[in-house]
Amino acid sequence: MSNVYGANKASDRKSLKGIFTAVGLVAFFAAVTGEKRNTEVTRAVRELGWDDFLNLTGEVLKDQTSGSRGRPALEEKPIHTMLKGIREAKKCEDAVSGAELLGKALKLAAAEEQHLVTRRAQFKPSTRIQGTRRLPGLINAGENAKA
């Protein structure tokens, strides 16, 4: 992505959304907090500034969808945890203590995401095709029944 951050809010949001969906929640915030290296994330933080980056990331997180049905991802706990972490980090005076707060939220979100993956593996939707067999108890009306 060859985006110049700060020139256009819509393109900034689109770029962040692209990075976020490509790398995933945990890896994205690991790069934000400096635990992992991602040049696009670090460049976005540097060029947008801490507060603008966090505001934009919050907006992107709020419009994420989950699963093939396009459910809002806000139903999922890791997203809520990171949004709460962002709100707390924005209250900090400097980016360093804000990053530490986000790091704590990230550890919790990573555990929650792992829990979600485990639960999804256990509770897969039924592969049975719906409506292939007739329900018992349907009465055969007989020959003389009116339509």
Backbone as a ProteinNet text record, in pm:
[ID]
protein_1_A
[PRIMARY]
MSNVYGANKASDRKSLKGIFTAVGLVAFFAAVTGEKRNTEVTRAVRELGWDDFLNLTGEVLKDQTSGSRGRPALEEKPIHTMLKGIREAKKCEDAVSGAELLGKALKLAAAEEQHLVTRRAQFKPSTRIQGTRRLPGLINAGENAKA
[TERTIARY]
83.6	0	88	66.7	147.1	59.3	12.2	-76.7	2.3	-31.5	23.5	-82.3	-55	-153.7	-173.1	-295.5	-327.2	-378.7	-367.9	-414.8	-566.6	-622.8	-766	-814.5	-913.7	-958.7	-1019.3	-1091.4	-1153.5	-1047.9	-943.4	-837.9	-755.8	-739.8	-672.1	-749.7	-881.4	-966.7	-959.9	-964.3	-959.7	-826.9	-716.9	-585	-573.2	-619.6	-614.4	-699.5	-816.6	-905.4	-838.3	-769.1	-696.9	-588.7	-510.9	-403.9	-465.2	-568.3	-631.7	-686.3	-760.2	-819	-712.1	-602.8	-496.4	-419.1	-387	-300.9	-377.8	-500.5	-579.2	-564.1	-657.8	-667.2	-541.1	-495.6	-383.5	-254.6	-227.2	-104.1	-104.8	-222.2	-235.4	-196.2	-256.3	-227.2	-90.2	-37.8	100	195.8	164.7	247.1	228.4	105.4	78.6	158	160.9	228.1	377.7	426.9	569.5	614.6	521.6	559.5	597.2	545.7	571.6	598.8	666.7	702.8	605	547.1	467	488	556.1	595.7	476.3	367.5	248.9	185.1	175	114.7	201.2	331.3	419.3	421	415.5	411.8	282	171.1	41	40.8	95.4	102.6	188.3	302.2	394	332.6	272	222.7	92.6	6.8	-121.1	-110.1	-13.3	-7	-91.1	-56.6	-116.7	-268.9	-318.2	-462.6	-543.5	-498.1	-570	-569.9	-456.3	-448.1	-546.6	-551.8	-643.2	-788.6	-822.1	-959.2	-998.2	-909.1	-935.5	-947	-859.5	-864	-995.8	-1042.8	-1172.2	-1285.1	-1281.8	-1384.9	-1380.3	-1258.3	-1242.7	-1294	-1259.2	-1304.6	-1456.5	-1519.5	-1665.4	-1739.2	-1676.5	-1748.7	-1697.6	-1616.3	-1572.1	-1688.8	-1684.3	-1785.1	-1715.9	-1794.8	-1740.4	-1815.2	-1742.7	-1805.5	-1861.9	-1915.7	-1963.9	-2096.4	-2168.6	-2297.3	-2283.2	-2164.7	-2143.4	-2199.9	-2200	-2241.9	-2149	-2199.3	-2106.3	-2007.2	-1879.6	-1777	-1786	-1865.8	-1881.3	-1948.7	-2004.7	-2060.6	-1948.6	-1826.7	-1717.8	-1634.5	-1602.3	-1536.6	-1399.1	-1311.6	-1180.2	-1190.2	-1288.2	-1306.1	-1344.2	-1438.9	-1479.3	-1360.6	-1278.9	-1161.7	-1066.5	-1040.5	-948.1	-1007.1	-1137.8	-1200.8	-1192	-1213.2	-1200.6	-1056	-961.2	-819.3	-785.1	-842.2	-819.3	-872.5	-993.5	-1051.8	-962.9	-911.6	-823.9	-689.9	-635.6	-506	-513.3	-629.6	-644.9	-643.5	-674.9	-675	-533.8	-438	-299.7	-234.8	-146	-74.7	23.8	97.3	198	169.3	224.7	199.5	261.5	368.8	437	346.6	289.1	199.7	70.5	29.7	-86.9	-60.9	60	98.4	104.8	148.8	151.5	10.3	-83.2	-223.7	-279.4	-249.2	-293.3	-230.8	-107.3	-39.7	-112.3	-157.9	-235.2	-367.7	-435.9	-561.8	-537.8	-423.5	-390	-374.6	-309.5	-291.8	-427.1	-518.9	-654	-728.5	-718.2	-787.1	-732.8	-601	-541.2	-597.6	-612.4	-671	-817.2	-889.4	-1030.8	-1045	-954.9	-959.8	-928.8	-833.5	-800.5	-920	-988.9	-1109.3	-1217.4	-1234.3	-1331.8	-1299.1	-1171.3	-1127.9	-1157.6	-1129	-1154.6	-1303.5	-1385.1	-1530.5	-1585.6	-1535.4	-1582.4	-1546.3	-1431	-1389	-1480.6	-1527.6	-1614.5	-1758.1	-1807.3	-1947.5	-1961	-1933	-1949.6	-2097.4	-2145.6	-2285.8	-2313.1	-2436.2	-2475	-2454.4	-2400.6	-2382.2	-2503.4	-2598.5	-2718.8	-2797.7	-2842.4	-2920.6	-3060.3	-3103.8	-3233.9	-3347.2	-3455.7	-3578.5	-3574	-3482	-3476.1	-3573.4	-3610.5	-3706.6	-3835.4	-3943.4	-4074.7	-4090	-4160.8	-4187.4	-4291.3	-4276	-4377.6	-4506.3	-4616.6	-4743.5	-4822.1	-4772	-4850.6	-4958.5	-5080.2	-5192.7	-5213.2	-5227.2	-5260.8	-5408.6	-5443.1	-5583.6	-5673	-5618.5	-5700	-5751.7	-5821.3	-5867.4	-5979.5	-6069	-6190	-6171.2	-6049.6	-6026.6	-6033.7	-6093.2	-6098.8	-5967.5	-5927.9	-5801.2	-5811.5
-118	0	124.2	206.1	328.3	447.4	447.9	554.2	661.3	786.5	896	927.5	887.4	905.2	1052.4	1087.1	1223.1	1308.8	1260.8	1339.3	1331.9	1215.5	1195.6	1092.4	1130	1041.4	911.8	920	799.9	700.1	751.7	660.8	607.9	689	641.6	525.7	543.7	440.7	312.8	329.6	214.4	140.1	215.4	153	78	142.4	76.5	-49.3	-40.8	-157.2	-270.7	-235.7	-336	-404.6	-325.9	-382.3	-469	-415	-484	-619.8	-623.4	-750.4	-846.5	-793.2	-880.6	-947.8	-873.3	-930.2	-984.8	-939.2	-986.7	-898.1	-912.6	-826.6	-827.7	-946.9	-956.8	-904.7	-945.6	-901	-750.3	-696.9	-552.1	-473.7	-509.5	-435.8	-469.2	-586.8	-617.9	-522	-487.3	-389.8	-249.4	-215.5	-82.7	-64.1	-168	-156.8	-185.4	-219	-242	-381.7	-474.7	-612.2	-689.7	-645.9	-712.5	-605.3	-641.4	-542.6	-549.7	-436.7	-423.5	-281.3	-267.3	-135	-45.9	-104.8	-25	33	-48.5	-1.6	106.1	80.8	180.6	311.1	301.9	422.5	498.9	425.5	490.4	561.6	497.9	559.7	685.9	676.8	790.7	907.6	876.8	983.8	1045.7	964.1	1018	1080.1	1035.3	1079	984.3	973.3	874.8	888	1008.2	1026.9	1001.4	1058	1037.6	891	824.5	682.4	601.7	630.9	557.1	584.7	709.5	742.7	666	665.2	597.2	446.3	391	247.9	210.5	296.2	273.6	269.5	362.7	365.2	238.5	196	75	-47.1	-56.9	-171.5	-177.3	-61.6	-58.6	-105.3	-91.3	-136.4	-270.9	-340.6	-474.4	-572	-671.8	-778	-909.7	-1005.3	-1132.7	-1245.5	-1341.3	-1459.5	-1433.7	-1538.1	-1528.3	-1453.8	-1443.1	-1373.8	-1223.1	-1176.3	-1032.9	-976.7	-1059.5	-1014.2	-902.8	-803.3	-702.5	-767.9	-737.2	-797.8	-746.3	-640.6	-588.6	-689	-796.1	-901.9	-980.5	-963.2	-1046	-971.4	-1044.1	-984.4	-922.4	-986.1	-924.5	-783.5	-762.3	-628.8	-528.7	-567.7	-479.9	-447.2	-548.5	-529.2	-426.8	-438.1	-345.2	-205.3	-194.4	-61.7	5.6	-74.4	-21.3	20.5	-61.3	-27.6	101.7	121.8	244.5	365.5	351.7	463.7	499.9	398.7	423.8	484.2	433.5	481.2	626.3	667	806.3	904.6	854.6	941.9	969.7	885.2	899.7	1024.6	1083	1203.3	1172.1	1062.3	1029.2	893.3	874.3	753	629.1	647	532	463.8	541.9	480.6	432	500.2	454.3	319.9	302.7	175.5	64.4	98	-1.9	-48.2	47.4	12.1	-75.8	-39.4	-120.3	-259.7	-268	-397.1	-487.9	-430.3	-508.6	-555.8	-464.2	-500.1	-607.4	-597.5	-693.4	-834.4	-846.9	-978.9	-1041.6	-959.7	-1007.4	-1043.5	-957.9	-982.4	-1107.7	-1131.5	-1250.7	-1377	-1373	-1488.3	-1508	-1396.7	-1405.1	-1457.4	-1414.9	-1461.7	-1611.1	-1656.8	-1799.5	-1879.9	-1824.9	-1889.4	-1900.2	-1793.4	-1794.7	-1902.3	-1912.1	-2012.6	-2152.9	-2176	-2306.3	-2338.6	-2241.1	-2263.6	-2288.8	-2215.9	-2236.6	-2375.2	-2426.5	-2561.1	-2666.8	-2641.2	-2736.9	-2732.3	-2613.2	-2597.4	-2558.3	-2653.7	-2627.3	-2640	-2559.1	-2570.7	-2704.8	-2748.3	-2876.8	-2878	-2989.5	-3002.2	-3069	-3112.1	-3177.4	-3078	-3120.2	-3032.8	-3021.7	-2899.4	-2877.1	-2913.9	-2971.6	-2995.6	-3114	-3208.9	-3322.6	-3433.1	-3438.8	-3544.1	-3479.6	-3550.7	-3500.2	-3509.7	-3417.4	-3422.4	-3529.8	-3603.8	-3704	-3634.6	-3700.8	-3645.5	-3571.4	-3563.1	-3499.6	-3598	-3551.4	-3640.7	-3648.3	-3771.7	-3790.5	-3765.4	-3664.8	-3621	-3723.6	-3807.3	-3908.8	-3858.6	-3951.7	-3921.1	-3819.1	-3821	-3739.1	-3597.8	-3564.3	-3432.2	-3323.7	-3212.3	-3097.6	-3019.6	-2963.2	-2889.6	-2758.3
0	0	0	-95	-101.4	-66.7	56	101.1	174.8	148.9	227.7	333.1	455.4	561.7	594.7	627.2	666.7	553.4	429.1	315.1	301.5	326.7	308.7	410.8	490.8	597.8	544.9	432.7	375.7	328.7	263.1	216.5	334.7	438.7	560.6	621.4	632.1	690.6	606.9	474.2	383.5	397	406.9	421.6	553.4	661.9	792.3	793.6	730.6	725.1	648.6	539.4	461.3	542.2	615.6	699.2	808.3	872.4	985.4	944.2	832.1	788.8	737.3	681.3	630.3	743.5	848	953.2	1072.9	1094.6	1208.9	1330.5	1421.9	1540.6	1626.3	1664.7	1758	1694.3	1571.5	1504.9	1479.3	1447	1423	1547.9	1662.6	1785.8	1842.1	1810.6	1850.4	1780.3	1654.8	1581.5	1638.1	1677.2	1735.2	1863.8	1946	2076	2067.3	1947.9	1930.9	1964.2	1989.5	2021.7	1896	1781.7	1654.9	1550.5	1443.7	1341.4	1224.2	1188.9	1067.7	1017.6	904.5	856.6	826.4	773.6	741.7	868	970.7	1096.3	1160.1	1167.8	1231.3	1152.2	1018.9	935.8	958.5	969.7	993.9	1128.5	1231.5	1364.8	1358.9	1292.3	1284.3	1205.7	1090.2	1003.6	1051.9	1112.1	1159.3	1298.2	1375.8	1515	1599.8	1724.7	1814.2	1824.5	1854.2	1874.8	1748	1635.8	1509.4	1468.7	1490.9	1457.2	1541.3	1671.4	1758.7	1722.8	1691.6	1650.1	1524.8	1427.6	1301.4	1321.3	1405	1432.9	1500.3	1592.3	1657	1555.7	1460.4	1355.3	1271.3	1236.3	1154.8	1230.1	1357.7	1437.7	1447.1	1456.9	1472.7	1348.2	1229.6	1109.6	1056	1136.9	1096.6	1102.9	1015.6	1020.5	1051.5	1096.9	1140.1	1071	1020.9	962.6	824.2	763.8	626.2	616.4	727.3	723.8	739.8	769.7	783.9	912.6	1018.1	1151.1	1197	1269.7	1322.6	1418.6	1401.6	1485.8	1629	1651.2	1787.5	1879.6	1822.3	1906.2	1973.4	1925.5	1975.5	2079	2184.8	2300.4	2271.6	2190.1	2166	2107.1	2019.1	1959	2067.1	2154.1	2264.4	2354.4	2382.6	2469	2408.3	2277.7	2213.8	2203.5	2178.9	2176.3	2313.4	2417.4	2553.4	2580	2532.9	2546.6	2474.9	2355.9	2279	2355.4	2410.6	2488.4	2606.7	2676.5	2790.7	2745.7	2634.4	2585.3	2539.7	2488.2	2443.8	2561	2680.4	2798.7	2848.3	2806	2853.3	2793.7	2869.9	2825.5	2713.3	2727.3	2625.6	2561.4	2442.1	2364.3	2428.8	2506.1	2567.1	2669.6	2761.5	2861.3	2795.1	2687.1	2611.7	2546.9	2492.8	2431.3	2535.3	2657	2764.5	2799	2806.6	2832.3	2721.1	2595.6	2482.9	2487.1	2533.7	2547.6	2645.1	2756.5	2854.5	2793.9	2722.4	2656.9	2551.2	2482.8	2377.9	2434	2548.1	2609.7	2641.7	2693.6	2723.9	2595.4	2493.8	2365.9	2297.3	2308.8	2248.7	2313.9	2447.3	2518.8	2478.3	2464.7	2424.5	2282	2194.8	2056	2048.8	2128.6	2133.4	2183.3	2283.6	2338.1	2231	2150.9	2041.1	1938.5	1903.1	1805	1856.7	1984	2045.1	2044.6	2083.3	2085.9	1946.2	1847.4	1709.7	1659.7	1702.9	1661.5	1723.4	1844.7	1913.3	1862.1	1829.6	1792	1645.8	1559.4	1416.2	1381.1	1286.6	1247.5	1180.8	1188	1132.5	981.9	931.7	787.4	723.1	805.9	754	670.6	554.2	468.2	527.3	547.2	610.1	515	570.6	495	401.4	420.7	329.1	369.3	496.2	534.2	582.6	564.3	604	754.7	810.9	954	983.6	1092.1	1126.7	1171.9	1152.3	1199.9	1094.9	972.6	867.8	822.8	817.7	788.3	638.1	590.4	449.9	434.3	356.3	347.8	277.6	195.6	127.6	-6.1	-76.9	-211.7	-214.4	-117.4	-121	-64	-24.9	34.6	-71.1	-31.2	-123.7	-114.8	-225.6	-229	-156.3
[MASK]
+++++++++++++++++++++++++++++++++++++++++++++++++++++++++++++++++++++++++++++++++++++++++++++++++++++++++++++++++++++++++++++++++++++++++++++++++++

